[in-house]
Amino acid sequence: MSILRTPKGNTVAVTWASSGAGPTNVYVSLYDVAGSLVSSATMVSSDADHYYFNLTLPNTADHYAVKTVATIGGKPYINWYKVKTLTVEVS
């Protein structure tokens, strides 16, 4: 699994797409390195099969985990993403 490296405090687009089955309860959660929940939100439907959320990351350089969950037919479909926020230095 690759790690998304991005400046701290940046906003990233988190997406979820289905293959035709209508999901319910599609949400995104952000966890810190200790596994504590930092934030959680319902994703926005752009059409019947595509969801997105513009997730603003904390203003702290650290490692985070992003989890997306979509429920289809009563079963959760879960994806995890790794994010490392960086301090950007200008010389």
C-alpha positions in Angstrom: 0.0 0.0 0.0 1.4 3.4 -1.0 1.5 6.4 1.3 0.0 9.7 0.2 2.5 12.5 1.2 0.9 15.9 1.4 1.5 19.2 3.2 -0.1 19.4 6.7 -3.4 21.2 6.7 -4.0 20.3 3.1 -7.4 19.2 1.7 -7.5 15.9 -0.2 -10.4 14.4 -2.2 -11.4 11.0 -0.9 -13.5 9.0 -3.4 -15.5 5.8 -3.4 -17.1 4.2 -6.5 -19.4 1.2 -6.7 -19.9 -1.3 -9.5 -23.7 -0.8 -9.8 -25.0 -1.9 -6.4 -26.5 1.0 -4.6 -24.6 1.6 -1.4 -26.0 3.1 1.8 -24.3 4.8 4.7 -21.1 5.8 2.8 -18.7 7.6 5.1 -15.0 8.5 5.6 -13.0 8.5 8.9 -9.6 9.9 9.8 -7.5 8.2 12.5 -4.2 9.4 14.0 -1.1 7.2 14.5 -2.5 6.0 17.9 -5.7 4.8 16.3 -7.8 7.6 17.8 -10.6 8.9 15.6 -9.8 12.5 14.5 -12.8 13.1 12.3 -15.6 11.4 10.5 -18.2 12.5 7.9 -20.8 11.2 5.4 -19.5 11.3 1.9 -21.4 13.3 -0.8 -23.1 11.4 -3.7 -22.2 12.8 -7.1 -24.4 10.2 -8.7 -25.9 6.8 -7.8 -22.5 5.0 -7.8 -19.9 7.7 -7.0 -19.2 9.4 -3.7 -16.6 12.0 -2.6 -15.5 14.1 0.4 -13.0 16.9 0.6 -11.1 15.9 3.7 -9.0 18.6 5.4 -6.0 17.0 7.2 -4.8 18.2 10.6 -2.2 21.0 10.7 0.3 18.7 12.3 3.1 16.7 10.6 2.3 13.1 11.4 1.0 9.8 10.0 -2.8 9.2 9.5 -5.1 6.5 8.3 -8.2 7.3 6.2 -11.0 4.7 6.1 -14.0 4.7 3.8 -17.0 2.5 4.5 -20.0 1.8 2.2 -22.8 -0.6 3.2 -24.2 -2.7 0.3 -26.8 -5.4 1.1 -26.1 -5.1 4.8 -22.4 -5.8 4.4 -19.7 -3.2 5.0 -17.1 -2.6 2.2 -14.0 -1.0 3.8 -10.9 0.7 2.2 -7.9 2.0 4.1 -5.4 4.7 2.9 -2.2 5.8 4.5 -1.4 9.6 4.7 1.7 11.3 5.9 1.4 15.1 6.4 4.6 17.1 5.9 6.0 20.4 7.0 6.8 22.3 3.8 9.9 24.5 4.1 10.7 27.4 1.8 14.2 28.5 1.5 
